[in-house]
């Protein structure tokens, strides 16, 4: 065992009616600033992943999602220098409200085949192939 802390985060591939996926750019001042990611965030102690994702989507994008609309897709497991990241990833095609940028420096709807054109954190990159296959 290497003693790295395990960090559980959750992410969502929001899919619009045209089959595009929402990606968000990490703001300046945060780790991995400027890179593009799928919206989501840390799961708090005692919190279920789905509940964490619903909370994060409300905080980051101002949308309301129900657990029934979250479909598990895949997960990422990545060893960063200081910690090990475990990230369940869900797809969501239905939500209430308009998507708005609240915490990121930018957001963009992108066709899955174009996702590789955007620099992403190492944990997010392997998810692209799953999303291309799914969508």
KEMITOR-723255 format. One line per 10 residues: number of its first residue (from 1); their letters; for each residue x, y, z of N, C-alpha, C. Coordinates in Angstrom, 2 decimals, padded with zeros to 5 digits. Layout:
BEGIN
NUM) a) X:Y:Z:X:Y:Z:X:Y:Z  ...
REM end
This chain:
BEGIN
1) xxxxxxxxxx) 000.84:-001.20:000.00:000.00:000.00:000.00:000.88:001.24:000.00  000.49:002.21:-000.79:001.32:003.40:-000.92:000.91:004.53:000.01  -000.18:004.36:000.74:-000.58:005.35:001.72:-001.23:006.60:001.16  -001.51:006.62:-000.14:-002.18:007.79:-000.71:-003.63:007.84:-000.25  -004.08:009.04:000.01:-005.47:009.25:000.39:-006.37:008.97:-000.81  -007.48:008.28:-000.58:-008.46:008.03:-001.62:-009.48:009.16:-001.61  -009.65:009.81:-002.76:-010.60:010.91:-002.88:-011.73:010.45:-003.81  -012.95:010.52:-003.31:-014.11:010.13:-004.10:-014.78:011.38:-004.65  -014.82:011.47:-005.96:-015.53:012.56:-006.62:-016.51:011.93:-007.60  -017.48:012.71:-008.03:-018.50:012.20:-008.94:-018.62:013.19:-010.09
11) xxxxxxxxxx) -018.90:012.66:-011.29:-018.99:013.53:-012.46:-020.19:013.14:-013.31  -020.60:014.08:-014.16:-021.78:013.87:-014.99:-021.53:014.29:-016.42  -021.95:013.43:-017.34:-021.99:013.81:-018.75:-023.42:014.26:-019.02  -023.63:015.57:-019.00:-024.94:016.11:-019.36:-025.05:016.06:-020.87  -026.11:015.47:-021.37:-026.28:015.29:-022.81:-027.50:016.06:-023.27  -027.31:016.97:-024.22:-028.44:017.76:-024.72:-029.19:016.99:-025.83  -030.34:017.51:-026.28:-031.12:016.80:-027.30:-030.38:016.55:-028.61  -029.32:017.33:-028.88:-028.52:017.15:-030.10:-027.39:016.13:-029.91  -027.30:015.53:-028.71:-026.25:014.54:-028.45:-024.91:015.15:-028.08  -024.92:016.44:-027.74:-023.68:017.09:-027.30:-023.54:016.95:-025.80
21) xxxxxxxxxx) -022.29:016.98:-025.32:-021.97:016.82:-023.90:-021.45:018.15:-023.37  -021.83:018.47:-022.13:-021.35:019.70:-021.51:-020.00:019.47:-020.84  -019.04:020.34:-021.15:-017.77:020.34:-020.43:-017.58:021.72:-019.83  -016.82:021.76:-018.74:-016.62:023.01:-018.01:-015.13:023.22:-017.77  -014.71:024.48:-017.88:-013.28:024.81:-017.72:-013.00:025.20:-016.27  -011.98:024.54:-015.70:-011.63:024.82:-014.30:-011.12:026.25:-014.17  -011.61:026.96:-013.14:-011.23:028.38:-013.00:-009.81:028.56:-012.49  -009.27:029.77:-012.73:-007.95:030.12:-012.20:-007.98:030.02:-010.68  -006.85:029.62:-010.11:-006.75:029.52:-008.66:-007.08:028.13:-008.15  -007.65:027.27:-009.00:-007.94:025.90:-008.60:-006.88:024.97:-009.19
31) xxxxxxxxxx) -006.72:023.81:-008.58:-005.82:022.80:-009.14:-006.26:022.48:-010.56  -005.29:022.28:-011.45:-005.58:021.96:-012.85:-006.39:023.06:-013.55  -006.17:024.30:-013.16:-006.88:025.45:-013.75:-006.69:025.47:-015.25  -007.76:025.83:-015.97:-007.71:025.94:-017.41:-008.06:024.65:-018.15  -007.99:023.52:-017.45:-008.36:022.26:-018.10:-009.87:022.10:-018.11  -010.36:021.31:-019.06:-011.80:021.07:-019.21:-012.17:019.78:-018.51  -013.34:019.75:-017.90:-013.78:018.57:-017.15:-015.28:018.40:-017.30  -015.74:017.25:-016.85:-017.18:017.02:-016.76:-017.63:017.56:-015.41  -018.78:018.23:-015.34:-019.22:018.82:-014.08:-019.39:017.77:-012.99  -019.20:018.21:-011.76:-019.33:017.32:-010.60:-018.45:017.84:-009.49
41) xxxxxxxxxx) -018.13:016.95:-008.55:-017.29:017.39:-007.44:-017.15:016.32:-006.38  -016.57:016.74:-005.26:-016.29:015.82:-004.17:-017.55:015.29:-003.51  -017.49:014.03:-003.13:-018.54:013.42:-002.33:-018.18:013.66:-000.87  -019.08:014.31:-000.13:-018.82:014.61:001.28:-018.96:013.34:002.12  -018.30:013.28:003.29:-018.43:012.10:004.15:-019.89:011.79:004.46  -020.28:010.53:004.28:-021.64:010.11:004.57:-022.64:010.41:003.46  -022.18:011.03:002.37:-023.07:011.42:001.27:-023.04:010.33:000.19  -024.19:010.05:-000.38:-024.25:009.11:-001.50:-023.75:009.81:-002.76  -023.09:009.07:-003.68:-022.59:009.70:-004.90:-023.68:010.44:-005.69  -024.85:009.83:-005.82:-025.92:010.47:-006.58:-026.37:011.78:-005.93
51) xxxxxxxxxx) -026.47:011.77:-004.60:-026.86:012.99:-003.88:-025.79:014.07:-004.06  -024.52:013.67:-004.03:-023.44:014.63:-004.22:-023.52:015.25:-005.61  -023.80:014.41:-006.62:-023.87:014.93:-007.98:-025.05:015.88:-008.16  -026.18:015.55:-007.59:-027.35:016.43:-007.65:-027.02:017.78:-007.01  -026.34:017.74:-005.86:-025.94:018.97:-005.16:-024.95:019.78:-006.00  -023.94:019.10:-006.54:-022.91:019.80:-007.32:-023.48:020.42:-008.60  -024.39:019.71:-009.28:-024.97:020.26:-010.50:-025.80:021.52:-010.20  -026.46:021.52:-009.05:-027.22:022.71:-008.63:-026.26:023.87:-008.34  -025.17:023.57:-007.59:-024.21:024.62:-007.22:-023.46:025.17:-008.44  -022.99:024.26:-009.31:-022.13:024.67:-010.42:-022.89:025.21:-011.62
61) xxxxxxxxxx) -024.08:024.64:-011.89:-024.77:024.96:-013.14:-026.19:025.48:-012.96  -026.69:025.47:-011.72:-028.02:025.99:-011.45:-029.16:025.13:-011.96  -028.92:023.83:-012.15:-029.97:022.95:-012.65:-030.40:021.95:-011.58  -031.64:021.49:-011.70:-032.19:020.49:-010.79:-032.26:019.15:-011.52  -031.64:018.15:-010.91:-031.60:016.80:-011.47:-032.18:015.86:-010.44  -032.96:014.88:-010.89:-033.44:013.85:-009.97:-032.59:012.60:-010.13  -032.52:011.81:-009.06:-031.69:010.61:-009.08:-032.12:009.66:-010.20  -033.43:009.61:-010.49:-033.94:008.72:-011.54:-033.38:009.06:-012.92  -032.91:010.30:-013.10:-032.38:010.73:-014.40:-030.87:010.53:-014.52  -030.24:010.00:-013.48:-028.79:009.75:-013.50:-028.55:008.28:-013.83
71) xxxxxxxxxx) -027.89:008.02:-014.95:-027.57:006.65:-015.36:-026.07:006.41:-015.23  -025.65:005.44:-014.40:-024.22:005.15:-014.29:-023.65:004.73:-015.64  -022.49:005.29:-016.00:-021.88:005.00:-017.29:-020.58:004.22:-017.13  -019.68:004.75:-016.32:-018.37:004.15:-016.14:-017.75:004.78:-014.89  -016.48:004.51:-014.65:-015.79:005.22:-013.57:-014.34:005.41:-013.96  -013.72:006.38:-013.31:-012.29:006.63:-013.51:-011.58:006.33:-012.20  -010.38:005.76:-012.34:-009.52:005.52:-011.19:-008.13:006.00:-011.60  -007.64:007.02:-010.92:-006.38:007.64:-011.36:-005.51:008.02:-010.16  -004.24:007.65:-010.24:-003.29:008.00:-009.18:-002.63:009.32:-009.51  -003.02:010.37:-008.79:-002.32:011.64:-008.87:-001.16:011.58:-007.90
81) xxxxxxxxxx) -000.31:012.60:-007.91:000.88:012.57:-007.06:000.54:012.49:-005.57  -000.48:013.27:-005.14:-000.79:013.37:-003.71:-001.94:012.50:-003.25  -002.73:011.98:-004.17:-003.92:011.21:-003.77:-004.35:010.29:-004.91  -005.25:009.36:-004.61:-005.83:008.51:-005.64:-007.28:008.91:-005.83  -007.65:009.18:-007.07:-009.00:009.64:-007.38:-009.85:008.47:-007.87  -011.03:008.34:-007.28:-012.03:007.38:-007.76:-013.25:008.20:-008.13  -013.70:008.06:-009.40:-014.76:008.94:-009.89:-015.83:008.16:-010.66  -016.98:007.87:-010.01:-018.10:007.34:-010.79:-018.63:008.42:-011.72  -019.01:008.01:-012.93:-019.50:008.95:-013.94:-020.90:008.53:-014.36  -021.79:009.50:-014.40:-023.18:009.28:-014.77:-023.50:010.07:-016.02
91) xxxxxxxxxx) -024.48:009.60:-016.78:-025.02:010.37:-017.89:-026.39:010.90:-017.46  -026.72:012.08:-017.93:-028.01:012.69:-017.61:-028.53:013.41:-018.84  -029.75:013.07:-019.25:-030.35:013.70:-020.42:-031.54:014.59:-020.07  -031.96:014.57:-018.80:-033.13:015.37:-018.39:-032.84:016.12:-017.10  -033.14:017.41:-017.11:-032.98:018.24:-015.92:-033.95:019.41:-016.02  -034.13:020.08:-014.92:-034.98:021.27:-014.89:-034.11:022.50:-014.71  -034.45:023.56:-015.44:-033.70:024.81:-015.35:-032.77:024.96:-016.54  -032.23:026.15:-016.68:-031.29:026.46:-017.75:-029.87:026.31:-017.22  -029.03:025.64:-017.98:-027.63:025.49:-017.59:-026.97:026.86:-017.63  -026.32:027.24:-016.53:-025.59:028.51:-016.47:-024.26:028.31:-015.78
101) xxxxxxxxxx) -023.28:029.09:-016.19:-021.94:028.99:-015.62:-021.92:029.75:-014.29  -021.66:029.02:-013.20:-021.61:029.66:-011.88:-020.22:029.61:-011.25  -019.49:028.51:-011.47:-018.19:028.35:-010.79:-017.02:028.18:-011.75  -017.29:027.83:-012.99:-016.22:027.59:-013.96:-015.92:028.86:-014.75  -014.73:028.89:-015.37:-014.40:030.07:-016.18:-015.10:030.02:-017.54  -015.53:028.82:-017.96:-016.23:028.69:-019.23:-016.98:027.36:-019.24  -018.05:027.27:-020.01:-018.72:025.99:-020.26:-019.00:025.90:-021.75  -019.08:024.67:-022.26:-019.29:024.50:-023.69:-019.97:023.16:-023.97  -020.91:023.17:-024.91:-021.55:021.94:-025.39:-020.74:021.43:-026.58  -020.31:020.17:-026.50:-019.37:019.62:-027.49:-019.84:018.24:-027.96
111) xxxxxxxxxx) -019.69:017.97:-029.24:-019.97:016.63:-029.76:-018.92:015.68:-029.18  -019.31:014.47:-028.79:-018.36:013.53:-028.17:-017.08:013.33:-028.98  -017.18:013.26:-030.30:-015.98:013.04:-031.13:-015.02:014.23:-031.09  -015.48:015.38:-030.62:-014.62:016.58:-030.54:-014.00:016.76:-029.15  -014.37:015.91:-028.19:-013.89:016.11:-026.82:-012.37:016.08:-026.70  -011.70:015.31:-027.55:-010.23:015.21:-027.46:-009.54:016.52:-027.84  -010.28:017.46:-028.41:-009.70:018.76:-028.78:-009.54:019.68:-027.57  -010.09:019.26:-026.43:-010.04:020.09:-025.22:-009.13:019.43:-024.19  -008.11:020.14:-023.68:-007.23:019.55:-022.68:-008.00:019.24:-021.40  -007.86:018.00:-020.91:-008.59:017.56:-019.72:-007.63:016.99:-018.68
121) xxxxxxxxxx) -008.07:016.95:-017.41:-007.26:016.30:-016.39:-007.06:014.82:-016.75  -005.96:014.22:-016.31:-005.67:012.83:-016.66:-006.80:011.85:-016.32  -007.53:012.10:-015.25:-008.61:011.19:-014.86:-009.79:011.27:-015.83  -010.01:012.42:-016.47:-011.15:012.59:-017.36:-010.91:012.04:-018.76  -009.64:012.06:-019.21:-009.33:011.67:-020.59:-009.85:010.28:-020.98  -009.68:009.23:-020.15:-010.16:007.90:-020.56:-011.68:007.82:-020.70  -012.41:008.77:-020.16:-013.87:008.75:-020.22:-014.38:009.07:-021.62  -013.57:009.76:-022.42:-014.00:010.20:-023.74:-014.42:009.01:-024.61  -013.62:007.95:-024.63:-013.93:006.78:-025.46:-015.28:006.17:-025.04  -015.54:006.11:-023.74:-016.82:005.57:-023.26:-017.98:006.42:-023.75
131) xxxxx) -017.82:007.74:-023.72:-018.90:008.63:-024.14:-019.13:008.55:-025.65  -018.05:008.42:-026.41:-018.21:008.28:-027.87:-019.01:007.00:-028.16  -018.67:005.91:-027.48:-019.38:004.64:-027.68:-020.84:004.76:-027.23  -021.07:005.44:-026.13:-022.42:005.56:-025.56:-023.33:006.42:-026.43  -022.78:007.51:-026.94:-023.59:008.49:-027.66:-023.46:008.34:-029.17
REM end
